[in-house]
Amino acid sequence: MSRTTSPEQIVSRFLQALANKDYDTINALLAADLRYTNVSLPTIVGGQRVATLFERLLSRGGGFDVQIHSIAANGDTVMTERTDVIKVGPLHIGFWVCGTFQVQN
């Protein structure tokens, strides 16, 4: 990772890629040894597996949007406070999220 691109910028880029259904960018930003943990759901291991999951969810008529309220980094750890919106047809469900990302290389 170049220092001209901050960890916060990379996390923002990833979240925007989800909103834009930009599967190439999503896949490029996820590490092979990624551990994706969503509270109360099983942890998924592997960037390709997570990218495939997002692609399946978003390509079946679903959608995603994000509004970042706060973003902060401590070294390579980035914390976001945001509202995520899951879209299924005409139904849009927004919920508050506080999540951390590890940005390396």
ZABA-606771 format. One line per 5 residues: for each residue y, x, z of N, C-alpha, C, CB. Coordinates in Angstrom, 3 decimals, always signed. Glycine has a CB too. Example, Ala and Ser with C-alpha at 12.3 -4.5 7.8 and 13.67 -1.06 7.14 Angstrom:
! residues 2
-5.690/+13.190/+7.800/-4.500/+12.300/+7.800/-3.300/+13.200/+7.800/-4.473/+11.308/+9.046; -2.250/+12.850/+7.080/-1.060/+13.670/+7.140/+0.030/+12.900/+7.870/-0.598/+14.084/+5.725
//
This chain:
! residues 105
-1.180/+0.838/+0.000/+0.000/+0.000/+0.000/+1.240/+0.881/+0.000/+0.000/-0.952/+1.211; +2.114/+0.626/-0.882/+3.373/+1.347/-0.960/+4.320/+0.832/+0.122/+4.008/+1.198/-2.365; +5.097/+1.695/+0.696/+6.040/+1.267/+1.732/+7.192/+0.480/+1.124/+6.580/+2.478/+2.504; +7.314/+0.443/-0.203/+8.339/-0.380/-0.822/+7.922/-1.851/-0.799/+8.604/+0.085/-2.264; +6.659/-2.104/-0.518/+6.169/-3.466/-0.335/+5.705/-3.569/+1.102/+5.012/-3.822/-1.347
+6.422/-4.352/+1.881/+6.109/-4.450/+3.305/+4.909/-5.362/+3.537/+7.324/-4.967/+4.085; +4.252/-5.225/+4.679/+3.162/-6.144/+5.011/+3.608/-7.611/+4.972/+2.607/-5.811/+6.392; +4.836/-7.886/+5.424/+5.337/-9.266/+5.385/+5.426/-9.781/+3.951/+6.716/-9.354/+6.059; +5.869/-8.932/+3.031/+5.963/-9.338/+1.629/+4.581/-9.613/+1.039/+6.678/-8.258/+0.810; +3.607/-8.823/+1.424/+2.250/-9.024/+0.909/+1.677/-10.345/+1.417/+1.334/-7.851/+1.320
+1.875/-10.648/+2.701/+1.393/-11.919/+3.252/+2.096/-13.090/+2.569/+1.619/-11.974/+4.784; +3.401/-12.989/+2.390/+4.144/-14.053/+1.691/+3.622/-14.234/+0.267/+5.657/-13.732/+1.661; +3.355/-13.119/-0.396/+2.815/-13.173/-1.762/+1.451/-13.869/-1.789/+2.693/-11.751/-2.347; +0.596/-13.568/-0.812/-0.712/-14.199/-0.730/-0.577/-15.713/-0.529/-1.530/-13.581/+0.413; +0.265/-16.123/+0.408/+0.433/-17.557/+0.664/+1.018/-18.277/-0.548/+1.332/-17.776/+1.883
+1.946/-17.641/-1.239/+2.507/-18.245/-2.459/+1.456/-18.305/-3.564/+3.740/-17.447/-2.944; +0.585/-17.305/-3.641/-0.503/-17.324/-4.626/-1.420/-18.515/-4.379/-1.311/-16.008/-4.575; -1.693/-18.828/-3.116/-2.482/-20.025/-2.804/-1.772/-21.276/-3.311/-2.734/-20.133/-1.283; -0.472/-21.375/-3.031/+0.294/-22.546/-3.464/+0.342/-22.667/-4.987/+1.712/-22.478/-2.908; +0.361/-21.526/-5.670/+0.455/-21.513/-7.136/-0.904/-21.502/-7.837/+1.246/-20.312/-7.578
-1.972/-21.524/-7.044/-3.329/-21.447/-7.590/-3.498/-20.215/-8.477/-3.656/-22.717/-8.387; -2.922/-19.112/-8.026/-2.977/-17.833/-8.738/-4.206/-17.068/-8.249/-1.662/-16.993/-8.517; -5.357/-17.395/-8.802/-6.630/-16.865/-8.325/-6.754/-15.354/-8.504/-7.760/-17.548/-9.041; -6.148/-14.807/-9.535/-6.199/-13.347/-9.733/-5.498/-12.615/-8.587/-5.547/-12.961/-11.083; -4.332/-13.115/-8.202/-3.593/-12.483/-7.103/-4.326/-12.673/-5.784/-2.170/-13.058/-7.004
-4.840/-13.873/-5.539/-5.599/-14.128/-4.310/-6.741/-13.119/-4.205/-6.150/-15.589/-4.285; -7.513/-13.006/-5.269/-8.664/-12.100/-5.277/-8.235/-10.643/-5.088/-9.444/-12.249/-6.588; -7.141/-10.252/-5.730/-6.678/-8.865/-5.654/-6.199/-8.489/-4.251/-5.555/-8.638/-6.656; -5.711/-9.456/-3.493/-5.150/-9.153/-2.178/-6.173/-9.191/-1.037/-4.048/-10.119/-1.881; -7.387/-9.640/-1.321/-8.390/-9.761/-0.263/-9.372/-8.593/-0.311/-9.145/-11.093/-0.388
-9.552/-7.928/+0.822/-10.436/-6.766/+0.914/-11.898/-7.186/+0.923/-10.118/-5.953/+2.169; -12.741/-6.281/+0.443/-14.183/-6.550/+0.393/-14.754/-6.814/+1.784/-14.919/-5.374/-0.256; -14.195/-6.179/+2.814/-14.712/-6.351/+4.171/-13.897/-7.347/+5.009/-14.742/-5.013/+4.870; -13.142/-8.200/+4.352/-12.303/-9.194/+5.017/-13.127/-10.093/+5.940/-11.566/-10.043/+3.977; -12.552/-10.443/+7.079/-13.137/-11.430/+7.993/-12.113/-12.553/+8.114/-13.494/-10.797/+9.419
-12.448/-13.715/+7.569/-11.545/-14.873/+7.575/-11.987/-15.826/+8.669/-11.527/-15.593/+6.186; -11.155/-15.969/+9.690/-11.478/-16.834/+10.813/-10.452/-17.947/+10.893/-11.529/-16.038/+12.135; -10.949/-19.171/+10.895/-10.130/-20.357/+11.052/-10.649/-21.038/+12.311/-10.193/-21.312/+9.776; -9.777/-21.293/+13.270/-10.185/-21.823/+14.567/-11.140/-23.002/+14.398/-8.956/-22.249/+15.382; -12.218/-22.959/+15.105/-13.286/-23.966/+15.177/-14.199/-23.995/+13.953/-12.680/-25.324/+15.363
-13.986/-23.101/+12.996/-14.865/-23.007/+11.830/-15.561/-21.647/+11.837/-14.064/-23.212/+10.507; -16.680/-21.534/+11.147/-17.369/-20.232/+11.099/-16.522/-19.172/+10.392/-18.725/-20.374/+10.386; -16.662/-17.923/+10.819/-15.990/-16.804/+10.166/-16.684/-16.518/+8.840/-15.989/-15.540/+11.077; -15.892/-16.312/+7.802/-16.416/-15.959/+6.484/-16.144/-14.476/+6.271/-15.766/-16.835/+5.342; -17.164/-13.738/+5.863/-17.027/-12.295/+5.657/-17.066/-11.997/+4.169/-18.145/-11.513/+6.401
-16.070/-11.239/+3.705/-16.015/-10.805/+2.314/-14.878/-11.447/+1.552/-17.313/-11.109/+1.627; -14.018/-10.616/+1.007/-12.868/-11.106/+0.254/-13.253/-11.961/-0.936/-12.042/-9.955/-0.214; -14.303/-11.573/-1.652/-14.733/-12.342/-2.826/-15.209/-13.732/-2.405/-15.860/-11.595/-3.586; -15.929/-13.815/-1.296/-16.405/-15.116/-0.803/-15.226/-16.013/-0.432/-17.337/-14.929/+0.420; -14.224/-15.447/+0.227/-13.048/-16.223/+0.618/-12.257/-16.649/-0.617/-12.152/-15.408/+1.574
-12.076/-15.731/-1.576/-11.362/-16.067/-2.814/-12.077/-17.193/-3.555/-11.238/-14.825/-3.726; -13.405/-17.135/-3.617/-14.190/-18.180/-4.282/-14.031/-19.515/-3.553/-15.681/-17.779/-4.346; -14.023/-19.487/-2.236/-13.826/-20.702/-1.453/-12.482/-21.336/-1.778/-13.921/-20.399/+0.046; -11.410/-20.532/-1.767/-10.086/-21.056/-2.081/-10.049/-21.620/-3.500/-9.024/-19.962/-1.916; -10.641/-20.908/-4.447/-10.634/-21.381/-5.830/-11.366/-22.713/-5.950/-11.274/-20.340/-6.757
-12.497/-22.842/-5.308/-13.247/-24.108/-5.365/-12.451/-25.254/-4.757/-14.590/-23.967/-4.638; -11.849/-25.000/-3.609/-11.077/-26.044/-2.942/-9.858/-26.470/-3.764/-10.631/-25.563/-1.568; -9.169/-25.489/-4.332/-7.939/-25.793/-5.055/-8.180/-26.308/-6.468/-7.076/-24.573/-5.114; -9.311/-25.974/-7.069/-9.548/-26.381/-8.454/-10.157/-27.777/-8.555/-10.457/-25.380/-9.138; -10.532/-28.347/-7.469/-11.140/-29.688/-7.471/-10.108/-30.774/-7.218/-12.242/-29.774/-6.419
-8.928/-30.599/-7.739/-7.890/-31.601/-7.573/-7.107/-31.445/-6.286/-8.490/-32.958/-7.623; -7.495/-30.462/-5.487/-6.770/-30.234/-4.244/-5.580/-29.328/-4.484/-7.689/-29.631/-3.184; -4.752/-29.225/-3.495/-3.591/-28.360/-3.599/-3.189/-27.845/-2.233/-2.428/-29.096/-4.252; -2.277/-26.920/-2.235/-1.811/-26.284/-1.016/-0.337/-25.973/-1.186/-2.627/-24.998/-0.695; +0.409/-26.147/-0.120/+1.798/-25.717/-0.105/+2.057/-25.097/+1.265/+2.785/-26.915/-0.400
+3.076/-24.288/+1.335/+3.374/-23.596/+2.586/+4.880/-23.477/+2.756/+2.712/-22.200/+2.619; +5.318/-23.646/+4.006/+6.702/-23.368/+4.375/+6.642/-22.390/+5.543/+7.499/-24.693/+4.752; +7.083/-21.169/+5.304/+7.068/-20.152/+6.354/+8.328/-20.319/+7.208/+6.986/-18.705/+5.742; +8.123/-20.528/+8.505/+9.240/-20.676/+9.443/+9.651/-19.327/+10.011/+8.865/-21.636/+10.584; +8.660/-18.523/+10.383/+8.907/-17.191/+10.938/+7.799/-16.263/+10.475/+8.987/-17.228/+12.497
+8.171/-15.014/+10.245/+7.187/-14.008/+9.887/+7.630/-12.690/+10.523/+7.035/-13.877/+8.324; +6.688/-12.002/+11.155/+7.018/-10.751/+11.828/+5.835/-9.808/+11.722/+7.399/-10.993/+13.313; +6.153/-8.523/+11.719/+5.093/-7.520/+11.624/+5.230/-6.509/+12.747/+5.129/-6.812/+10.258; +4.081/-6.034/+13.188/+3.990/-4.910/+14.101/+3.004/-3.964/+13.431/+3.530/-5.342/+15.577; +3.526/-2.986/+12.723/+2.670/-2.109/+11.926/+2.047/-2.914/+10.797/+1.570/-1.448/+12.804
+0.719/-2.890/+10.720/+0.019/-3.592/+9.653/-0.405/-5.006/+10.037/-1.187/-2.806/+9.243; -0.053/-5.449/+11.246/-0.375/-6.806/+11.678/+0.825/-7.704/+11.440/-0.793/-6.835/+13.169; +0.585/-8.797/+10.729/+1.652/-9.746/+10.393/+1.315/-11.090/+11.027/+1.827/-9.887/+8.837; +2.298/-11.669/+11.711/+2.120/-12.990/+12.299/+3.042/-13.966/+11.575/+2.414/-12.973/+13.835; +2.486/-15.112/+11.236/+3.275/-16.151/+10.596/+3.270/-17.399/+11.453/+2.742/-16.458/+9.193
+4.402/-18.055/+11.485/+4.520/-19.408/+12.002/+4.937/-20.226/+10.796/+5.558/-19.527/+13.220; +4.131/-21.223/+10.457/+4.380/-21.906/+9.194/+3.832/-23.329/+9.245/+3.751/-21.129/+8.023; +4.222/-24.102/+8.240/+3.625/-25.406/+8.013/+2.815/-25.304/+6.735/+4.707/-26.541/+7.923; +1.521/-25.572/+6.833/+0.641/-25.636/+5.669/+0.478/-27.097/+5.284/-0.747/-24.969/+5.958; +0.435/-27.360/+3.995/+0.224/-28.717/+3.495/-1.003/-28.691/+2.600/+1.482/-29.254/+2.723
-2.001/-29.470/+2.982/-3.205/-29.639/+2.178/-3.022/-30.918/+1.376/-4.507/-29.692/+3.070; -3.270/-30.819/+0.067/-3.069/-31.954/-0.834/-4.406/-32.374/-1.427/-2.060/-31.601/-1.959; -4.715/-33.642/-1.275/-5.904/-34.230/-1.886/-5.435/-35.516/-2.558/-7.060/-34.501/-0.819; -5.290/-35.458/-3.884/-4.738/-36.608/-4.600/-3.358/-36.926/-4.049/-5.672/-37.843/-4.483; -3.109/-38.209/-3.767/-1.788/-38.587/-3.263/-1.592/-38.292/-1.768/-1.559/-40.056/-3.515
-2.650/-37.887/-1.089/-2.585/-37.606/+0.336/-2.139/-36.166/+0.572/-3.947/-37.863/+0.999; -1.060/-35.985/+1.311/-0.547/-34.663/+1.677/-0.491/-34.593/+3.197/+0.869/-34.391/+1.041; -1.240/-33.652/+3.771/-1.300/-33.520/+5.226/-0.703/-32.171/+5.616/-2.770/-33.655/+5.749; +0.383/-32.209/+6.373/+1.028/-30.989/+6.834/+0.677/-30.713/+8.278/+2.537/-31.081/+6.667; +0.470/-29.443/+8.602/+0.186/-29.080/+9.977/+0.740/-27.701/+10.280/-1.316/-29.126/+10.248
+1.133/-27.537/+11.548/+1.714/-26.289/+12.009/+0.609/-25.256/+12.185/+2.493/-26.494/+13.329; +0.891/-24.030/+11.743/-0.077/-22.946/+11.832/+0.615/-21.704/+12.389/-0.713/-22.653/+10.444; -0.076/-21.017/+13.261/+0.346/-19.696/+13.703/-0.833/-18.787/+13.400/+0.755/-19.667/+15.249; -0.658/-17.859/+12.485/-1.788/-17.031/+12.063/-1.414/-15.577/+11.941/-2.332/-17.519/+10.751; -2.434/-14.719/+12.062/-2.211/-13.287/+11.912/-3.004/-12.763/+10.726/-2.600/-12.532/+13.197
-2.478/-11.738/+10.117/-3.062/-11.064/+8.977/-3.045/-9.570/+9.260/-2.298/-11.405/+7.661; -4.083/-8.871/+8.846/-4.118/-7.411/+8.879/-3.918/-6.934/+7.443/-5.476/-6.865/+9.494; -2.869/-6.165/+7.208/-2.560/-5.679/+5.863/-2.774/-4.171/+5.855/-1.089/-6.049/+5.436; -3.752/-3.738/+5.041/-4.053/-2.314/+4.973/-4.250/-1.910/+3.508/-5.318/-1.972/+5.818; -3.870/-0.676/+3.215/-4.049/-0.096/+1.881/-3.425/-0.939/+0.799/-5.508/+0.093/+1.585
//
